[in-house]
Amino acid sequence: MAWTKYQLFLAGLMLVTGSINTLSAKWADNFTAEGCGGSKEHSFQHPFLQAVGMFLGEFSCLAAFYLLRCRAAGQSDSSVDTQQPFNPLLFLPPALCDMTGTSLMYVALNMTSASSFQMLRGAVIIFTGLFSVAFLGRRLVLSQWLGILSTIAGLVVVGLADLLSKHDDQHKLSEVITGDLLIIMAQIIVAIQMVLEEKFVYKHNVHPLRAVGTEGLFGFVILSLLLVPMYYIPAGSFSGNPRGTLEDALDAFCQVGQQPLIALALLGNISSIAFFNFAGISVTKELSATTRMVLDSLRTVVIWVLSLALGWEAFHALQILGFLILLMGTALYNGLHRPLLARLSRGRPLVEEGEQERLLGGTRTPINDTS
């Protein structure tokens, strides 16, 4: 079945905004500028402030949800239950996990390359699978266990590529190793978030845009308040600001004033996450969950190619091998091989009709899919 222009637009929007989300964050990290009080030039390393911006982008998904609901109400669309009751505090535990995992990943992005950052996020499959067995009582099929093993092998290869790559003053070997480990630690927290959403949130059939927006609201408010104590907490070598504290939001605003392009990078990060979530949910509805996963894998290729083109990292052949193994692991775990085998053996279409999800109904993909 040929894609319509609208479906092509949604697929392109998801691919572009997803790539911009990681690349804009890395672009901001690459800037140097003077800070407050005439401090000398230093890198823009403000991961917690960047995480606040990301949650602001997620929070904007609430506006998209209410716009859709108003449009559906005007068209007498019964697929929206405007009186659907739910307790917003259900989203607090997942939001806390999201806040912690996202903050760790922004810290890690300061230490490693954008492509390794994106590839290593594939580790979430390992922990999601194990936690779903332990806490949700699921039984994984053979292909899912093979997917987990392939993912572990892919992570080892990507990590080895980072170890063997040339390291400059910006990314020393010790920092790269620390950054890679932080990314994997963050995926454990993201997996806990997904299990919590599956166990306590999905059963209420809350629309994903509403769920993302609510979690974004909690994350934005809580992390914004935490910026105050972070301003005074010493962080030693982990600090990227002249005061040596965990986060210095004032220094960040001074750097933005000295280098306005940082503001453009931050705006790209904030806006892209909102459009990425909307496009991802819409792709699941209009095409399939399988298509969404394939596009998310293509996003890693785009980020890697652009990072090489911009000179942000050096080419290493092992990264290609690692990515292919990770891609195979993702395909096996999510069952992407089944429709392909079915088409080859029976001539059935690659996308089953039952795979398609309604935009104003619940989905079984992770609520906050920013990977």
N, C-alpha and C positions, 0 to 999 in steps of 0.2 A: 504494500500500500504506500503510495507516494505521500510525502509530507506536504501539508498546506503551508502557505506563506507564514501564517501565524505560528505554526509549530516550529518552522525553521527559525523564526524570530526568537521564540522562547528558548530554543536550544542554543542559539548564538548568544542570547542575553545571559544565560547561565554560564556558558563557557567564558565569556568576556569578563563579566563582573566577578566571577570566582577567581579568575587569574589576577584581575586588578586588586582584589582584596589582599592577597599575599604580596604582590609586587609593590603596591603603594606603601604597605607597612615597612618593607625592606628599603624602599626608596627613602622614606623618612629616616630610617636608622643610618643611612649612608651620609646624611648631611652633617656638616660641622658648622657651628656658629658660636658667637660670644653669648654668654649667659648674663645673669643679673649682676649689677654692680661692676660692670666692666671686666668680668672674669675672662680668662683667656679662652680661645676657641676650643671647643670640645664636641664630641659626637653627640647627636640627638639620641640619647638612650633613656627613654621614659616609657617603659613597657606598661606600667600600670595606668598611666594617663591614656595610652593608646587603647588599652582594654576598656577604659571608660567610654572612649569614642565608639568602640565596636558595639558596646551595649546600647549606646544611644542609637546606633543604626538598627539594632534589633528592636528597640522600643518603637521605632517608626513603623514597624510591621503592624502594630495595632491600628495605625491610621489606614493602612491598606486593607486590613480586615473590615473595619467599619465602613469604608467606601464600598467594598464588595457587598457587605450586608445591606447597605442602603440601596444599592443598585438592584440586588435580588428582591428586596422588599417592594421596590417600585414595579418589578416585573412579576410579582406574586410568586416568587420562586420558593417552593416549600423545602428546598434543600438546606435552607438556613433556619435554624431554630433560634429566633431572637430572644426567647425566654429561657434558654437552656441554662439551668443553674449549675454553678460549680464554685468551689471555694478557691479563691486566688492563692491562698497560702499553700495549696498543693504544689505550686510551682517554686516555692521557696527552697526546698532541699535541692532540686535539680539546678536552680539558679546559682546556689552556692557552689555546687560542683562546676558549673559552667564558668563562674567567676574565677575559681581557683585554677582550673585547667587552662583557660584562656590567658590568664596572667602569666602562668608558667611558660606557655608557648611564645608569648611576646618577649619574655626574658630570653628564651632560647633563640629566638630569631635574631637577637643582637649578637649571638655567639657563633652561629653557623650559617650556611648558605640557604637561599630561598628554596632551591630545588631539594636539598636534603631535608629541609624542614617539611616540605610538602610530602615527600616520599615516606619519611619516618612516621607521619601521622597515620599511615596505613596500619600501624601496630594496634590501632583500636580494635581491629577484627579479632586479634588474639584474646584480648581481655573481655571484649563483649561476649565472645563465644564461651569462654570459661565461666564468666559470671552468670550467663543465662542458664548454664547447666547447674551451677551451684545454688542460685537464688530464685530462678524462675521454673526450675524443674524440667527444663527442655532436654531433649535428646538430639544430639547433633548426628547428622548422617555422615557417611564415609567421606563424601566430597567436601564437607565442611571441615572435618579434621585435616584432610589433605590441604585445604585452603589455609588453615592455621599454620601447618608445618611449612608450606610454601612461603607464607608471610614472614615467618621467623627466619627462613633462609635468605629471603630478600633483604630483611633488615640487617642481617650479618654482612651481606655483600655491600649494601649502601654504607654501613658503618666502616667497613674496610676501605671503601673508596675515599671516605673522609680522612681516614688515617694516612693513606698513601698520597693524598693530594698535597700540592704545595700550599704553605700557609704564610700569609703576610702578617704585618703588624696589627691589622684590624682583627684577623681571625687566627689567633695562635692555636697550636694543637690542643693545649689543655682546655682552652675555651670551647673549641669545636667538640671535644669529647663531652664536656659538661653540658653544652647545648643539646647534643644528641640525646644524652641521658634524660635531660629535663623534658624533652619532647615525648619520650617514651613514658616517663612518669605522668605527664599530662594526659596521655591516652588512657592510663588506668583510671584517672578521675573522670574522663569523658565517658568511659565504659560504665562506671558507676552511675553517672548521670542518665545514660540510656536505660539502664536497668530500672532506676527509680521512675523514669517516665513511663516505661512499659508497665510497671507494676501498679503505679498509683494514678497516672494521668490519662493514659490511653483509654481506660475503661469509661471515662466520662465523655469521650467522643468530642473533645474540644478541638476546634479547628486549628491546624498547625500554625497559621499566621497569628492567631490570637495567643497561642501558647508561646511562640517565639517572642512576641511583643511583651507578654506578661513577664517572662523570664528576663527579658531585656530591661524592663522597668526595675525589677528587683536588683539585678546586677548593677545597673547604672546608679541607683540611689545608694546601695551599700558600698560599692567601691569608691564612689565620690566621697562619701563620709570617711572611708578608710585612708584617703589621700592625706587627711589632716595628721593622724598619728604617724603615717609613713614619712612625713616631712621631718620628723624628729628622730626616727629610729635609725641608728647607724648600721650600715651594711657592709663596710669594709671594701674588699676587692670586688664585690658584686655590684657596688654602686657605680653608676655612670654619670653622676653629677659632681660638681666641684665640692659640695658640702659633704659628700660621702654618706648620704642618707639613702634609705630604701627608695624613696621617690621625692622629687622636688618639682612640683607642678609649676611653681613660680619661675623656676629656671627654664622650664619648657616653654612657657609663654614668652619669656624674654628672648629665647632662641628663635621662636616663631616671628617675633618682631624684627629680629636681625636678618632672618632668612625667610621671606614670605612663601617660598616654594614648599617649606615644611607644612604650612597650612594647607596647601593644595594636596600634598600627599595624605595628610590626615583626613581631609574632606573626601578624597577618593576612597579611603579605607572605610569611612563611616557610611557613605552612600552605597558603596558596592555591596556591603553585607546585607543591606535591606533588599536591594534588587536581586541579589543572589538567592536569598531565601524565598522570595516571591517566585522567581523564575524556576527554582528547583521544585517547588510544590506544584507549579503549573505544568512543568514537564512531566511529572509523575501522573498528573491527571490527563493531560492531552495525549501523551505518548505511552510511557510505561516507566515503572521503577527501574527496569533494566537499562533503559536509555539514560536515565538520570545517573546511574552508576558509571556507565561508559563515558558520559560527558565529564564526570568528575575525574575520571582517570586521564582523559585528554587534557584537563586543566593542568595536571602535573607536567605534561609534555610542553605545554605553552609556557609555563613558568620556567622550566629548565632551559628551553631554547632562548627565551628572552633574556634570562640571566646571563647566558653565555654571550649573546649578542651585545649586551650592555657592558660586558667586561666585569660583571660582579663576581664571577667565579671562573675557574679553569676547567676545561674539558677533561673528563676522566671516563675511560671506556667502561670501567666497572659499574658506574652509575647506570648505564644503559642496561647491563645485565641485571643489576639489582631491581631496576624499575620493572623490567619484563617479568621477573620472578614475583615481585609484589603484585603486578597486574594479574598474573595467573592465580595467585592466592586469593585476590579479591573476586575474580571470576568464579573460582571453585566454591568459595564460601557463600557467595550470593546466588549460586545456581545459574550463572550466565551461560554455562555450557549446555544446560538442558534444552532450551529452545533451539539452539544451533544443532544439537544432535537430533532433535525431533524434526527439524526442517530437512536435514540430510537424509533421515531414514524414512520419513512419511510425506515429505513435501508440505508440511504445515508451515504457517507464517511464523516469523521470528517473534512477533509480539502477539501474545494471546489477548483476546478481548477482555478477559477477567483481570489482566494485569493493570489495566487503566484505572485510575482513581478519579473520583469526582473532586473538583476543586473545593467545594463547600462541604465535603465530608471528611472524615478522619483518614489519615494514612498511617501505615505501619513503618515508615521510615523514621529515623531519629528526628525529634522535634526541632532541635537546633543543629542542623547539618551544615557546619561551616568549614568542614574539612575539604 
